[in-house]
């Protein structure tokens, strides 16, 4: 069956048609057209999509597995370029000698029933074709259309209108099937080296475009600013050029670009036609709009309706699509994955009025990365910071020595040093969140699933915004590395690191988090804390500033906020001539953590001196309780597990400066001699009844024993130290080895004194 016969069959009586790879954006469009033409359509693919759900409502019979049985009773089979021999349904269709057609064959055959308009080029096709269909619709032409993405303004990526005589379609050049089309008009946006996994060289690409234009019956509208398009199209008898250059048949002047829009004048034949307002950003989109305007004027559509259509057009999904916007941050997603597209999109991003431009780029295909690595290296000059992920392979096998690092190296070779390779896509949004400063634009670029990183980041920023609003003050950061905030210097990030400045702000935050069921934790100096490498989900509150850093001396009593460190409290008491606080001098944590675990040293513990505690409950109520009303245990205060201290009053006794100074020095000497200087979390284990934990660990032979960079201190057996690059996983493994040995050799069950929190690394 040739393509002429296929046109007759596809626009004739209903057929039973099966589509292999139906969930792809191109194939789902074919399914929509066939259903609109009245055919009985079935399809199979590995994954379901939102578009498939819509098509099922229109009659598509869908299966998420390819099966030979699907093609047994159909009249013909249409398949995507991703389907190869070895697919059971494809092989069965060949065995049964069913008519088999590629996606482009089907599209060309359907288009042949109308006045076809093919929009082609290496980039800009989806935006231009959807804009053309929208403008024609506004002008009353009732066009059918087929474009390669979800287009909100059109309602769907493909539509058949039996009343209209025009069919606007995006032509895919990646597999050479542009030669299948015999359109009435063609728009050629640009011709560059691309898809070199299919084409031998630029000459082979030129040959395909030459064939397309030779088969175009009327107008060939091409970008006169693009050397490739001009090279191929200028000799066509119906050639119409457009661009910024005045030599073009249609050119634009007085171009004014805003953050997400532009305005320009259209000129033709030395005369001003009128002004255009375009509400999608960038010089490249102004050229795309001019292509549509030129064709529309050439077929005698009224300029006022053309201008109305351009002004009311909104872009395709994943074409400079805004995912999140606030006064601080803007997240934009774009499908661009060719160096020219990247450069154009970044130029637009740089003009969006944000101070910092951060790019997350996912390369597409190993062959493209290899062929265009030098061009990629020159494409990121408008970005302040660049993250490159691992390559999205599509259907390709890896090439030796080619990875995302290839592009990182190329960018650095062009003098841009703020560029990083991040092969773990699951961690990328966390790394970006951790470096965000005010007034930043985050741009996700690529044809794969890089947009998911932007979506995750947008979700986090939206929650952050709500947390700040709930508090009415304070500050909040994303994915704060907790290794910076623990004395062990290990731990993954806190999803939300929040710092209220007042008790009222904190109370509002507590109430909001518990109403919204957001995981919540208060963290002080992190001195008795081991955070797992996956970090902590939800809100981690740090009370160290504003009211939480205050202190007040009243006679022999000192009231302090929970952000005050024990060492500070010891110094405050010393200056005030109050004794009894000397033992606190060597405690590394702050008052909040010390209250929660009844911290102690040198034979003393926190609640020995507490007069009262002021705290916030989970409903946000602020209450003060006397110490005698609070149940206290060794290293545990149950009431403060779900109530959050904000301040406490301590008592001391009169003492001389000499005595206080002597006791502090004795405490310092004892600590220097008995505790390690290296990074640690203090005592790891609670002392069992039978023997001090440190002595037990030493007797078990674990002193100076290591797992990775985690080591039992040679000074004190109950301390595990970080020798520089330890992971929480290594420390936990060491803890477990000691616990197992204690039980096996001595029958003693060791219990950790250090609080272990957070998620394991995925």
N, C-alpha and C positions, 0 to 999 in steps of 0.2 A: 504494500500500500504506500503510494507516494503522498507528499504533503498536501497536494491538491485534493486527493481523495479523502485524506484525513479531515480537511476543512469541511468537506461535504458531510462526512459522518458526524463530526463533533457539533455541527450546527443543524443537524437533521433530527430524525426521531430518536427517542431515548435509547441509550445503550447502557450496558452494565460495564463499569470501568473501575479497575483497581489501581491505586496509587501506592507505589513503594517509596517510603521515606516521606510520608504525607505531612509530618509535623514540622518540617523545615519551612522557613518563611516563604520560599518560592513555591514549594509544592502545595502548601495550604492555600495559596492564592489560586493555583490551578483547580484545586478541589472546589473552591468557592464559585469559580466561573462555571465549572461543569455542572454543579448543582443548580445554578441559576439557569443554565441551558436545559434543565429538565432531565439530566442523566441520573442513573442509579449509581452512586459513588461509594466505594469502600476504600479503606486505606489502612496501612500498617506502618508502625514506626516503633522505635525503642522507648520513646517517652511521650507522655501526654503533655499538652500545653493549653494555655487559656484559649488560643485560637482554635484548637481542636475541639474544645468544649462548645464553642460557638457553632462550629461546623456540624457537630453532632446534633445540635438543636435544629439545624437546617436539613438533616437527613443523612449525614455521613455515618457509615458503619465502620467503626474504628477498632483496631486490634493493636495492642502494644507489643506484639511479637510477629515476626515474619513467618508465614507458614505456607507451604506448597498448596494446601487446600484452598487458600484465599483466591487463587487464580483459576481454579478448575472450571468454573462456569461463567467467567467474564468474557466480554467481547474483545476487550483490549486492555493493555497494561501500560501505565506511564510511570517512569522511574526517575529518581533524582540522580545527580552526578555522584552522590555518595554511595549508591548501590552498585555493587560489582558482582561478577560471577562468583558463585559460592554462596550467595544469598539463596535460601531454599525456594522462595517464591519466584525470584528471577530465573533460577535454573529450571523450575517447573514450567514457567511460561515459555521458555525456549524449547523445552522438550515437547510441549503441547502445540508448539508453533503458533502461539498466540501473537497477535500484532503487538510489538514492543516499541514504545516511543519515549524519547527523552523529554524532560520537562519543556525545553525550548522548542521542540517539535510541536508539542501540543499548543503552546502559547502562540507560536507563529501561525498555526493553522486556525486558531480561534480569531486572531487579529485579522487574518486575511478576509474575514467576512465583513470588515468595516474599513474605514479610512484610518489606517494605522499610523501612530506617531511613536517612534522608538526614541527613547532617551538613553544615550550611551556615553561611555567615558570611564576612566579609571576611578574617579570619585565624584560625588555630588549627584549621582543618578537618582537615588531615592528621593532626596529633597526636591530635585527639579521635576521629576515625573509626577510626584504627588502635588506639587505646586501647580503644574500644568493642568492636571485633572481638576483641581479645585477652581482655578481661574476659568476653565471652560464651563464648569458647572455654574459658577456665578454668572457667566455670560449667557446661560440658558441653553447650552448645547447638549446636555444630558449625555456626557461621555461615559463609556465603559473605561475601566482602568485596571492596571495590574502593577503593583509596586512591591519592593522588597522589604517592607517593614510595616508595623502597625502605625497607622496615620489617624490620630484622633479626629482631625478635621474632616476626613473622608468617611470615618466610621468603620472602615475595614480595609485590608490591604488589596482586595480585589473585588470588582463588581461588574456585572453584566447588565447593561441597560438596553433593552430591545428597541427603545424609541430613538436613541441617539445614533448618529452615523460615525462618530469618532471613537477610537480606542487608543488610550494613552498607556504605554507600557515601558517599564524599565528593562533595558536589554543587558543581559549578562555576557560580558566578553571573556570570562575566565576560562571557558572551554571551547572557544571558537564558534559557538553556535549563533553568533550575530549574523553569520552568512545565511541563516535560514529565513531571515526577515526580508519582505518586499514592501516596506511601508510607503505611505503617501508622503510623509515628512519624517525627517530625522533631526534630532538635536545631538551634536557631538560636543561634549564639554571639554575633554582633554584626552590626549593620547601620550602615554609614557611607558617606560619599561615596567611591567607588572605581570604577575602570574607566570613567572619564568619557570615554574614547575611544569607548565603546559607548553608555553611558547619557547622556541629555540632562541629567539632574539627579537629586537624591536622590529626588524624587517618582517618577521612573521606576524606580529601584531598589526603592522601597517597593512599587510595584505588582507587581513580580515576586515578592517575598517574600509579599505578601498572597495572590497566586495559589497559591503553594506551600502555605502554611498552610491555605488553604481546601480544598485537595485532599488534606490529611493526614487519615487516617481516625480516628486515635486520639490519642496524646499529642503535644503540641508542647512540648518542653522548651526553655526560653529563658533567657538571662541577664538576670535582673531588674536587675542593676547597669548594663546597657547601655541607654541611652535609646532607641536605634533598635530593638533587639530587643523591648523592652517595648512600644513604640508599636505594633508590628505584631502581636505574638503574644498580648498579655495578654487579648484578647477571645475567643480561640479556646476552644470548650467543653472541650477537653482540655488547656488551658494549664497548665504546671507551671513555676514560676520557681525559679531557683537563683542564689546569689551570696553576697557577704559581708554584705549587708544582712539584718537579722533579719526584715524583712517578707517575704522570699522563702520559698517553700514549703520549699525546702532551703537551708540556709545553713551556712557553716563558721565555726567559732570556734577560739580558741587556736591561731592560725596561727603556726608556727615555721619559719622558712626557713633552711636551710643553704646551703652553696656550691653543691651539686648535688642537693639534695633538699629536701623540706618535709614537715612533719607537721601534721595538723589534725584537729579533731573535726567530724563531720557531725551536724547537727541537723535534725530534721523535726517540724513541728507542735508546737514547744515542747519536744521531747524529744531527748536526746542518743542518736544511733544507734550511734556508735562512733568509734574513731580510725583514721585513714588515714595510711600511710607512702607518700609519692610520691617516686620516685627519678629524677625529672627536675626541673630547677630552675624557680623563678619563680612569682609570684602568678598570672600568667595561666594557667600550666599547672595550678595548683591549681583554678582555675575550670573549666578543661577537664575535669579529673578529676571535679569535682563534677557536671558535666553528665552524664557517663557513669553516675556513681553514682545520680543521680536517676532516669534512665530505667531502669536495671537494677532499682532498688527498686520502681519503679512497675509493672514486669512480674513482680514477686514473685521476683526472684533473691535468694539468701541473702547477707546482708551479709558473712559471713566469707569466702565465695568471691569476692565483689566486691573486698574489701580485699586478698585474696591476688593477684587479677589486677592491681589497681592497683600493688601493691608490686613485682610481677615485671615490670611493663611497662618497656621501654626505648625511647627515642625514635626517631623516624624519622631517616633520613639528612638532613643539612642542617637539623636543628632543634636548635639549641644542641648541636651535635655536637662533642665534644672531639677535636681532630686531633693535639694534642701536649700533654704535661703533664710538667713537672719542678718542682723546688723553686723554680726561677727564673722560668720562663715557662709560660704556658698559651695555647694557640691554640684558639679555638672558631669554628665556622662555623654560620651560621644563614641560612635562606632569606628572612627578613623583609625586606620592601621597602616596606611602607606605614608612614606616620609612627607610627601607633599600635603596630604591631608593633615598630618600632625602639625606641620609648620603653620598651615592656615588656621587650624583650630586654636593653636597656642597664641597666634597673633590676636585672635578674637578674645581669648581668655585674658591676655595681657591688657586689653582695652576695657575690661569689665569693671575697672575701678577698685580692684582689690590690691592690697599691699604685697601679698605673697601668692605665688602660683605654684602649687604642688601637683605634680603629675604622677599618676599610677598607670603605667603602660604595660599591656600584655602583648608581646609580639605574636604574630600570626604566621604559622608555618616555618619550618626549618629552612626550606628552600628560599623563601622571601628574605629571611633574616640573613642568610649567607649572601644572596645576590645584592641586597640593598644596604648592607651594614654601614657602609661609608655615608650613604645618604641619611640613614637614621642618625648617625653621629652628628650631622649638621642640623637636625630638625628640632632640637630641644632648647635652642638658645633663649627662647622667651619664658622658660620655666626656671624658677628659683631652686626647686628641689625636685629630683626625679627618682622614682622607684620603678625598676624594671622587674617584672615577674618572669617565671619560667615560660617557655614558648607554648602557645596553644597550638597543638599539633594538627588539629582537624583530622584528616585521614592520612597524614604523612608519618613515615617512620623517622626516628631521630637521625641526624647527621653527626658523625663523630666531631667533637670539638665545638659544636654549635649549640649555644644556649642563650638564655637572657644575659649572661655575663658578656657575650659577644657584643651586644649593643651597649652595655655599660662601658666596656673598653673603648668602643668607637666614640661615645659621647665624651669620655675623659680625654681622648686623643685630640678633641676639638676644644679643650681648655675648660670644660665644665666639670668641676670636681664634686659638686653636691649631687652625686648620683649613686644609687645603691641597688644591688641585686638582691631581691627577696624571693627565693623559690617557694616559700611556704605561703600560699595564698590565704590560708586561714589566719595567719598572723599579721598580714599586711595592714588591715584597717586599724589594728592596735598600734602598730609602729607609727602610722600617720597621725592617729589621735594623740599619741604621746608628744608629738612635736608641734601640734597646732598652736599658733598664736593668733591674736585678734586680726580680723580683716583679711582672711585667707580664702583663696579659691582652690578647691580640690577638684582636679579633673581626672576622671577615669577614661582611659583610651584603649580601644582594641575591639576586635571582632568576637572574642571569646566570652568568658564569664566574668571579666574584670569588673563589670558593672555591679556585681554582687558585693564587692568591697565597698563601693560607694553607698550602696543601700544599707549595709551594716553600719557604716560610719554615720549616715544620715539618721538612722534609728537612735544611735547613741547620742548624737547631738540634740535630737528632739527631746530625749529624756533629760539630758543635762539642762536644757532650757527650762523644762518644767521644774526641775529641782531648784534652780536659781529663783524661779518665780515663787515657788512655795516658800522658800526661806525669806525672800524679800531683801536679800543682801548676801554677803559672803562671796566665796569663789568656788568654782568647780572645774576640774580638769578631767580629761579622758585618759584612760589606760596609763596611769602614772606608775612607773616601775617601782615596786615596793622594796627592791634591793636598796634603793636610796633611803629608805625609811626604817630599816631594821638594823639592829646592831650586828646581826649575823651577815648582813650584806648579801642576802639571797632573797629570792621571791619574784614571781611573775607580777604582772600589772594589776592594779585596781581598776575595774571597769569605770567607776566614777570616784574620783578623789575629791572630797568636798570639805571645805573649811569655813564653817560659820564663824562670825566674829562676836556674836552676842548670844546670851542664853535664850533669848526669845527666838532668834533665827534657828538655833539648834532645836528648840522645842517644836517649831513649825516643821522642820525637816523630819524629825522623828515621826511626828503624826502623819505626815504625807507618805513617808515610806511604808509605814505599817498599814495604812488604808489602801495604798496601791500595791501592797504585797511585794515591794522591792527588797531584796536581800540587803541587810543592814548590819554594819559592824563599826565600832569605834576603835580606833587605833591610836596609841600614844607614840612613844619613841621607838616602839618595836623591840624592846630589850628582852622580853621573855616570849618572843614570837618566832615561829618558823612558818613562813609562807611557802606553800608548794609552788612549783615552777609554772603552773598554769594560771597563777594569780587568783584574784578574788572577784567573783561575779557580784554585781550590785554596787551598793554605796559603801565606801569606806570613809568614815568621818575622822578628821584630824582636828582636835581641839587644842590649838597652840597659840592663837592670836587673840587680840582684842581682850574681851572680858576674861578669857580663859588663861591669860598670862598675868593677871593682876594678883597683888597680895596686899594684906592689911594686917598690921600688928596692933593688938589691943591687950595691954598688960602682958600676961604670960601666954596669951593665945595668938595664933597666927592663922588667918584665913587666906587660902590660896586657891586660884583657879586650877583646874585639872591639867592645864598645859604647863604648869610650873614643874621643873625637874626637881627630883629629890636633892640633887647637889645644890640647886639654887635655894631650896628651902633651908638647907643646912647653913648656907651663907647668910640668908636673911636672919635666921635665928642668932647666928654668931654676932652679926652687927648689932642686933638688938639686945645682946647680953642674956639670951635665953638658952638654957642648957637642955640636954635631952635629945637634940637633933643631930648629934655628931655622927652617929652610925649611918645616917642617910647620905653622908658625903660621897660614898663610893657606889651608891646604887645608880645604875646607868639610866633607869627609866624616869617617867614623869609621874605625877601624883595620880592621874586617872588610872593608869595601869596598875600602880601600886595598891590603890584602893580595891580594885576589882579582884586582885589575887592575894591581897594581904601580904604584900612583899615584905621580906625581912632580911636581916643580916646582923652579924655580931651579937646574936642572942636577943635581938629586938625585932618587933614586927610592926607594921604600919598602924594597925588598930589599937596598939598599946597607947597611942597618943591622940587618937581621933576623938574629938568632942562631938562633932556632928558632920553629917554629909548632906549636901544639897544635890538633888538628882532630878532627872526627867524620866517619866514613865512612857510606855509605848503609845499612850493617847496624847502625849505632849504636855501633860501636867507637870508643873515644877513643885517639888516638895522638899522640905528639910526634915531630917530625922536625927535624933540623938544616937550616938554610937551604941548605947545600951539597948536600943530598940532593934538593932541590926544583928542578925545571926552571923557569926564569924567562925571560920574554921582555919586550920593550917593550910595556907596558900589557896584559900577559897572563900569567897563571900557570895553565897547563893543569890542574895537580893540584888546584887549588881550584875548578874548575868543578863537580866532583862530590864534593868533600870540603869540609867546612864548618869554617872556622877558628873557634875559641872563645877563643884567647888567643895572644899572641906575645911573645917576648923580643927587645928591641932593645939594641944597644950604642952607646955614645957615647964621648967622650973628655973628660978634664979640661979645664975652661975657666974663665975668670974671669967674674964677674957682669957686668963692664963689656963684655967682648967679646960675651957672649951677648945682652945688652941691645942693643948696637949692631947686631948681625946681625939681630935680630928687627925692629928699627925700619927697617932697610934693606929687609927683606923686605916689611914693611907699606907702605912708601913705593912700592916697585916695583909692588906689586899695585894700589895706589890709582891709580897713573898708567897702568897698562897693562891693567886689567881693569874691567869694568862693575860698578856697585853693584847694578843691578837683578837680579831673580830669573833665574837661569840654571843650567845643569847643568855649568858648566865648559866645557872645550874640546869642541866638537861633533865635529870631525874629527881623525883621527890625522895627523901631519905626513907628507906624501909625501916621497920621496927628493929630488924636484926642487926643492921650495920649501916653506917653512913654510905650513901651512894657512891661517893668518890672513892672511898676505900675499897668497896666491892668491885668497882670497875678496875681498879689497880690490881687487886688480887686475881681477877679473871684474866689478867695479862693484856688488857686493851690500851694501856698508856702508850701514847704516840702511835697507835694503830690508825691506819688511813683507809678510807674508801674514796678513790679519786682525790679531790682536793679538800675533802672533809677529814679532820684528824682529831683524835682524842688528845687533849692537851697533855704535855709532859709535866706540866706544873700541877694540875688538878684533874683527877680522873672524871669528875662530874661536869667537865667543860668540853664541848666539841667546838673546835675553832675552824674558821674558813681560811685556808692558806692562800686565798687570792681569787680563785675562779670556781669555787665550789658551787654545785647545784643543790637545790633542796632535796632532789632525789638521792644524791650521794649521802647527805646527812641522815635522811630517813633510813637508808640502807644500813648505815653504821649504827643508828639507834636500834634497829631491829636485830642486828647481829648481837649487840650487847644484851638485849632483853632475852633473846633465845639462849644465850650462854648462861645468863644468871639463873634462868629457870632450870636448864638442863644440869648444870654443875652444882648449884646451891639450893635449888628449889625455891628461889625468891622471885616473886613477880614484881618487876620494876614498873613504876608508873611515871610517865613523863610529867615534869613540872612545866616545861616549856609548852606553850599553847600552839598546837599544829592546826593550821587553817588553810583554806584555798583549794584549788583544783589541780589535779595532775595535768601535766602537759599532754595535749592531744597528739 
